[in-house]
Amino acid sequence: MEDGKSTGPKAKWWSRPTAGSTTRTAPDEPSPAEHTASAADPAESRTPPADAPPQAPASVPSASVPAEASPAAPAAPPVTPLHEPDQYSTPPYGGPGPWAPAPPVQRPVPTPAHGTPVPPQYTGTNGAGIPTSPAPTPPPHVPQQQPQLQQSQTASTQWLQYDPWGAPRQPLTNPGPPLGADTGRKKGRRGSLLVGAVLLALVAGGIGGGIGAYIERNGGLTRVELPQAGRSSGGRAPDSVAGIAASALPSVVTLHVSGATESGTGTGFVLDGSGHILTNNHVVAPAGQGGEITVTFSGGETARGEVVGKDSGYDLAVVKVTGVSGLKPLPLGNSDNVRVGDPVVAIGAPFDLSNTVTSGIISAKDRPITAGGEKGDGSDISYVDALQTDAPINPGNSGGPLVDTDAHVIGINSAIRAADSGSAEEGGQAGSIGLGFAIPINQGKRVAEELINTGKATHPVIGVTLDMKYAGDGARVGSKGAAGKPAVTPGGPGAKAGIRPGDVITEVDGRRVHSGEELIVKIRAHRPGDRLDLTLTRGGKDLSISLTLGSASGT
């Protein structure tokens, strides 16, 4: 029977299940109350309003129009819907909900380079089932004789086109071009961001560089002040090293000597207000006969000096400066009062470092040392009964004072014992190793007075010639003297005391003598005219004699 319904196949829609019934009713099949109206005029009931947008037949499911319907069918009165239109498109009267038809099985296909396109947003319908926006037109190649498949694919366009193997893209509800599609606006925006980033980096770099330069120059962003003790106006104890140095330095001078073939530097100290300065003979020796001596005082003033007298046997010399006022003589002490262990201070110009102060103690007394001997004939050898000190003494200290805690001179620094040979070329250590030697000031005072008064110094003698090659203990008198002369000078102090050639002198004033050099040192520690007690061995017997020292001119 013809009732206005299509007899062809129609798409099946799943409706919300009703409690107590398993019967499923398609939304496009009207209820008994609605059947009469839809059957009387199917065209009227499915004609959209004039202002509604055209609807694609595949977007919203609807009943098929019967092919046998006659265009001349009588018009039926308008049908009033049994409910108000749903403005929210709520299923089953609106669009499909979570109970939409199940999607057909899809096979993964290769994802295009630009990604899977996003479908347009679902087009809702009003309460009467009329779409609110046009739905996409189905492709022309879809067969019209398969309405069930067409309706399923059309109705599930938004809900079924999901490709889990596709490239990541924007949410389904975000319309716009697929990912990977560059537009001019995006390129322009990216270029602006790049330029802005570059400018920001340049500005930040400039600011950072300025801050870094400021920190480097000023030591930080804040001023750092370290705690420090206040300046002290108090002095030092007179017997301290600082007090001794402050008292003695104004009297110490540095001597620069230059001659025709050599030059040197040494130290001296002021003896009196007349400008006499005491130093070593080996300090002024390079000047020779026509050399020049420049004296530099502790304050920096300089003056030209001239040799007043010198003696190689004692290794002492006196230099005088003229035209200088305000000289401060350095007080002389007494070397006989010195004891081993007494603190001492050495002042000089080691390696031309003027006003250098070192300190130590008296390490020993009466050390017999010899120095010189470069000429080969023994005329330049000096014999010193020295004070030994561990105060550092180096080349340039020669002639400088060795002072006690009262800032009084007790010795003249003259020699050092260097490690090995003492020659840098031979691998020896030429600097101080704590073995320094000073001429006792008692001997230096006597020689200095003679040099100032006469220009020469006298040597005490006993009038015998010693065998310097004797290897035994003591000093042996030779069998003959120089140039065929007798070993014991006739009429001399030794001859008068009964000394004979071959005698071995073993003691001087009760102190043991082990060599000829040591006997000379002990004798020169006295003045001419002093009386000595000697002990000697003759033929295996010990003899004691006394004699008065004679005098000989020095060189």
ZAMARGU-4260 file (C-alpha; in steps of 0.2 Angstrom, whole numbers, plus 5000, padded with zeros to 4 digits):
<rodrens>
0) 5000/5000/5000 | 5006/5017/4996 | 5008/5028/5012 | 5021/5040/5006 | 5035/5031/5013
5) 5049/5024/5003 | 5050/5006/5000 | 5068/5006/4996 | 5082/5002/5009 | 5084/5015/5022
10) 5099/5019/5034 | 5097/5012/5051 | 5100/5023/5066 | 5103/5018/5084 | 5092/5027/5096
15) 5094/5029/5115 | 5088/5012/5122 | 5071/5013/5132 | 5070/5004/5149 | 5060/4988/5148
20) 5060/4987/5129 | 5072/4980/5117 | 5063/4988/5102 | 5074/5001/5093 | 5065/5014/5083
25) 5074/5024/5070 | 5072/5043/5071 | 5066/5045/5054 | 5051/5033/5057 | 5037/5044/5064
30) 5027/5038/5079 | 5008/5034/5077 | 5003/5052/5081 | 5015/5059/5068 | 5012/5046/5055
35) 4996/5053/5048 | 5003/5070/5044 | 5019/5064/5037 | 5010/5052/5026 | 4997/5065/5020
40) 5010/5077/5014 | 5028/5071/5015 | 5034/5085/5004 | 5027/5099/5016 | 5034/5091/5031
45) 5052/5090/5024 | 5052/5107/5016 | 5064/5119/5025 | 5060/5137/5028 | 5063/5150/5015
50) 5077/5158/5025 | 5086/5142/5030 | 5102/5139/5020 | 5102/5125/5007 | 5106/5108/5015
55) 5116/5095/5007 | 5106/5079/5006 | 5120/5069/5014 | 5123/5079/5030 | 5108/5076/5040
60) 5098/5059/5039 | 5081/5060/5032 | 5068/5049/5025 | 5069/5046/5007 | 5057/5054/4995
65) 5046/5041/4987 | 5050/5040/4968 | 5031/5037/4964 | 5025/5053/4973 | 5014/5063/4961
70) 5018/5082/4959 | 5000/5085/4959 | 4996/5078/4976 | 4984/5089/4985 | 4992/5101/4998
75) 4990/5097/5016 | 4988/5109/5031 | 5004/5113/5040 | 5009/5101/5053 | 5013/5108/5070
80) 5028/5100/5079 | 5024/5091/5095 | 5039/5100/5103 | 5048/5116/5102 | 5064/5117/5092
85) 5080/5113/5101 | 5092/5128/5100 | 5106/5117/5108 | 5104/5103/5094 | 5102/5090/5108
90) 5100/5072/5101 | 5090/5064/5096 | 5082/5080/5089 | 5098/5089/5085 | 5114/5082/5079
95) 5121/5065/5083 | 5128/5062/5100 | 5139/5049/5109 | 5127/5036/5102 | 5131/5040/5084
100) 5133/5025/5072 | 5149/5015/5074 | 5162/5020/5062 | 5166/5008/5048 | 5183/4999/5049
105) 5197/5010/5042 | 5213/5004/5036 | 5229/5015/5039 | 5235/5024/5024 | 5251/5033/5021
110) 5250/5050/5029 | 5253/5064/5017 | 5268/5076/5019 | 5257/5090/5025 | 5248/5079/5037
115) 5230/5073/5038 | 5217/5087/5035 | 5206/5092/5049 | 5187/5091/5045 | 5176/5106/5047
120) 5166/5108/5063 | 5150/5099/5064 | 5135/5107/5058 | 5121/5107/5070 | 5102/5107/5067
125) 5088/5115/5075 | 5074/5106/5084 | 5065/5102/5068 | 5081/5093/5061 | 5085/5108/5049
130) 5104/5111/5048 | 5109/5128/5054 | 5124/5129/5041 | 5127/5121/5024 | 5134/5104/5025
135) 5148/5099/5013 | 5142/5092/4996 | 5147/5074/4994 | 5160/5070/4980 | 5152/5067/4963
140) 5159/5050/4962 | 5149/5043/4977 | 5135/5032/4970 | 5118/5038/4974 | 5111/5021/4974
145) 5120/5018/4991 | 5110/5030/5002 | 5114/5020/5018 | 5133/5021/5016 | 5132/5039/5010
150) 5122/5044/5025 | 5133/5035/5037 | 5149/5043/5030 | 5141/5060/5029 | 5134/5060/5047
155) 5150/5053/5054 | 5162/5065/5045 | 5167/5074/5061 | 5167/5059/5072 | 5175/5046/5061
160) 5189/5055/5051 | 5203/5052/5064 | 5219/5045/5058 | 5230/5038/5073 | 5245/5036/5061
165) 5244/5053/5054 | 5255/5068/5059 | 5251/5078/5075 | 5239/5092/5071 | 5227/5104/5079
170) 5211/5099/5089 | 5196/5095/5078 | 5187/5110/5084 | 5200/5122/5078 | 5198/5127/5060
175) 5212/5133/5050 | 5225/5127/5038 | 5234/5110/5042 | 5250/5109/5051 | 5266/5112/5040
180) 5257/5125/5029 | 5267/5141/5030 | 5258/5157/5027 | 5265/5174/5023 | 5259/5180/5040
185) 5268/5167/5049 | 5284/5170/5040 | 5283/5188/5044 | 5279/5185/5062 | 5294/5173/5063
190) 5306/5186/5055 | 5300/5199/5067 | 5303/5187/5082 | 5321/5183/5075 | 5325/5202/5073
195) 5319/5205/5090 | 5329/5191/5098 | 5345/5197/5089 | 5342/5215/5095 | 5339/5209/5113
200) 5355/5199/5112 | 5365/5214/5107 | 5358/5225/5120 | 5360/5212/5133 | 5378/5209/5128
205) 5382/5227/5128 | 5375/5229/5146 | 5384/5214/5152 | 5401/5220/5144 | 5399/5236/5153
210) 5395/5229/5169 | 5409/5216/5168 | 5422/5231/5163 | 5416/5241/5178 | 5418/5226/5190
215) 5435/5222/5183 | 5441/5240/5186 | 5433/5243/5202 | 5434/5226/5210 | 5416/5223/5211
220) 5399/5233/5212 | 5403/5238/5229 | 5418/5246/5237 | 5428/5234/5247 | 5438/5240/5262
225) 5448/5228/5272 | 5452/5231/5291 | 5469/5238/5295 | 5478/5243/5311 | 5481/5262/5313
230) 5497/5270/5310 | 5509/5269/5324 | 5519/5284/5329 | 5529/5274/5342 | 5548/5270/5339
235) 5557/5254/5342 | 5567/5248/5357 | 5586/5254/5355 | 5592/5237/5357 | 5580/5229/5344
240) 5586/5226/5326 | 5575/5240/5320 | 5582/5252/5333 | 5600/5247/5329 | 5597/5249/5311
245) 5589/5266/5313 | 5604/5272/5323 | 5618/5264/5312 | 5612/5267/5295 | 5616/5286/5293
250) 5634/5282/5296 | 5636/5268/5283 | 5641/5272/5265 | 5642/5262/5249 | 5658/5263/5238
255) 5659/5261/5220 | 5677/5259/5214 | 5682/5259/5196 | 5700/5257/5189 | 5709/5254/5172
260) 5705/5235/5172 | 5692/5231/5185 | 5679/5239/5196 | 5669/5234/5212 | 5657/5238/5225
265) 5659/5238/5244 | 5654/5246/5260 | 5662/5257/5273 | 5657/5267/5288 | 5661/5285/5295
270) 5675/5286/5308 | 5675/5304/5312 | 5668/5321/5307 | 5683/5325/5296 | 5677/5312/5282
275) 5687/5297/5286 | 5679/5281/5281 | 5685/5263/5286 | 5684/5249/5273 | 5693/5234/5267
280) 5709/5235/5256 | 5701/5223/5243 | 5687/5235/5241 | 5698/5250/5235 | 5711/5239/5227
285) 5703/5240/5209 | 5706/5258/5209 | 5725/5256/5208 | 5734/5272/5206 | 5723/5282/5195
290) 5706/5275/5198 | 5690/5283/5205 | 5680/5280/5221 | 5663/5287/5223 | 5655/5287/5241
295) 5636/5286/5242 | 5628/5290/5259 | 5613/5282/5266 | 5602/5298/5261 | 5608/5297/5243
300) 5621/5310/5243 | 5637/5306/5234 | 5655/5312/5236 | 5671/5308/5228 | 5683/5298/5239
305) 5702/5297/5240 | 5713/5283/5248 | 5722/5289/5263 | 5731/5273/5267 | 5729/5254/5265
310) 5737/5238/5271 | 5735/5221/5262 | 5741/5211/5278 | 5727/5217/5288 | 5715/5220/5273
315) 5710/5237/5279 | 5710/5254/5270 | 5705/5272/5275 | 5696/5283/5262 | 5692/5302/5265
320) 5679/5313/5257 | 5679/5332/5257 | 5666/5345/5256 | 5653/5335/5265 | 5645/5341/5281
325) 5634/5334/5294 | 5643/5317/5295 | 5638/5305/5309 | 5653/5294/5315 | 5648/5277/5320
330) 5654/5273/5338 | 5667/5260/5340 | 5665/5245/5353 | 5677/5233/5361 | 5679/5217/5353
335) 5687/5209/5368 | 5670/5211/5377 | 5661/5200/5364 | 5655/5183/5369 | 5649/5169/5358
340) 5630/5170/5356 | 5629/5189/5357 | 5617/5196/5344 | 5624/5206/5330 | 5618/5216/5315
345) 5627/5217/5299 | 5624/5232/5287 | 5631/5234/5269 | 5627/5234/5251 | 5627/5215/5245
350) 5626/5214/5226 | 5625/5233/5226 | 5609/5234/5237 | 5613/5248/5248 | 5607/5250/5266
355) 5604/5231/5268 | 5602/5225/5286 | 5604/5207/5292 | 5605/5200/5309 | 5613/5185/5318
360) 5624/5181/5332 | 5643/5179/5336 | 5646/5161/5331 | 5664/5160/5337 | 5679/5170/5341
365) 5698/5170/5336 | 5695/5161/5320 | 5712/5161/5311 | 5708/5165/5292 | 5718/5170/5278
370) 5712/5179/5262 | 5720/5185/5246 | 5735/5177/5238 | 5731/5180/5220 | 5748/5188/5217
375) 5757/5172/5221 | 5771/5179/5231 | 5761/5180/5247 | 5762/5199/5248 | 5743/5201/5246
380) 5738/5188/5259 | 5729/5194/5274 | 5729/5186/5291 | 5714/5189/5302 | 5710/5182/5320
385) 5692/5185/5315 | 5675/5185/5323 | 5663/5172/5316 | 5645/5176/5313 | 5630/5168/5305
390) 5623/5185/5300 | 5621/5184/5281 | 5636/5192/5273 | 5637/5192/5254 | 5649/5201/5241
395) 5646/5219/5243 | 5645/5218/5262 | 5664/5219/5263 | 5670/5234/5274 | 5654/5236/5282
400) 5651/5237/5301 | 5646/5222/5312 | 5637/5231/5327 | 5631/5225/5344 | 5615/5229/5353
405) 5622/5246/5357 | 5624/5250/5339 | 5643/5250/5342 | 5655/5243/5329 | 5663/5227/5335
410) 5670/5221/5318 | 5673/5224/5300 | 5665/5212/5289 | 5678/5205/5277 | 5676/5187/5271
415) 5664/5173/5269 | 5666/5154/5268 | 5658/5149/5252 | 5652/5131/5248 | 5664/5121/5238
420) 5676/5132/5229 | 5665/5148/5230 | 5666/5151/5212 | 5650/5151/5202 | 5659/5146/5186
425) 5665/5130/5195 | 5648/5126/5202 | 5651/5133/5219 | 5640/5144/5230 | 5646/5161/5230
430) 5633/5168/5242 | 5632/5167/5261 | 5630/5150/5269 | 5630/5157/5287 | 5649/5158/5288
435) 5654/5176/5289 | 5670/5183/5296 | 5674/5200/5303 | 5690/5209/5308 | 5689/5213/5327
440) 5687/5232/5329 | 5702/5232/5341 | 5713/5228/5327 | 5704/5238/5315 | 5705/5254/5326
445) 5724/5252/5328 | 5727/5250/5310 | 5715/5264/5305 | 5724/5276/5317 | 5741/5272/5309
450) 5734/5274/5291 | 5726/5291/5295 | 5742/5297/5304 | 5756/5290/5294 | 5748/5282/5278
455) 5755/5265/5283 | 5752/5252/5296 | 5765/5242/5306 | 5765/5223/5309 | 5771/5215/5325
460) 5785/5202/5322 | 5795/5189/5331 | 5810/5189/5318 | 5809/5171/5312 | 5805/5163/5295
465) 5792/5149/5296 | 5792/5133/5286 | 5774/5134/5278 | 5775/5117/5270 | 5776/5108/5287
470) 5762/5096/5289 | 5764/5092/5308 | 5755/5100/5322 | 5761/5117/5326 | 5772/5130/5317
475) 5790/5125/5313 | 5804/5137/5311 | 5813/5135/5294 | 5831/5130/5292 | 5835/5145/5282
480) 5827/5161/5277 | 5823/5170/5260 | 5837/5174/5248 | 5849/5163/5258 | 5847/5173/5274
485) 5846/5165/5291 | 5829/5158/5297 | 5831/5167/5314 | 5835/5185/5311 | 5850/5190/5321
490) 5846/5202/5335 | 5828/5200/5332 | 5815/5196/5346 | 5816/5177/5342 | 5835/5177/5343
495) 5835/5186/5359 | 5822/5174/5366 | 5833/5159/5361 | 5823/5152/5347 | 5833/5141/5335
500) 5830/5134/5317 | 5819/5118/5318 | 5810/5123/5334 | 5791/5119/5333 | 5780/5133/5342
505) 5764/5125/5349 | 5756/5138/5360 | 5755/5157/5361 | 5749/5164/5377 | 5742/5147/5382
510) 5732/5144/5366 | 5736/5130/5355 | 5744/5134/5337 | 5742/5121/5324 | 5750/5129/5308
515) 5761/5143/5302 | 5746/5153/5296 | 5738/5152/5313 | 5754/5158/5322 | 5755/5173/5311
520) 5737/5177/5314 | 5739/5176/5333 | 5755/5187/5332 | 5746/5200/5322 | 5732/5201/5334
525) 5744/5211/5345 | 5752/5227/5344 | 5771/5229/5341 | 5779/5230/5359 | 5767/5218/5367
530) 5775/5203/5377 | 5771/5185/5372 | 5773/5169/5381 | 5778/5155/5369 | 5778/5136/5371
535) 5790/5126/5359 | 5796/5108/5356 | 5815/5105/5353 | 5822/5088/5352 | 5806/5080/5360
540) 5806/5092/5374 | 5794/5106/5378 | 5801/5123/5382 | 5793/5140/5387 | 5800/5157/5382
545) 5795/5175/5383 | 5798/5188/5370 | 5793/5206/5365 | 5786/5209/5348 | 5795/5219/5336
550) 5788/5230/5322 | 5789/5229/5303 | 5781/5241/5290 | 5766/5234/5281 | 5762/5235/5262
</rodrens>
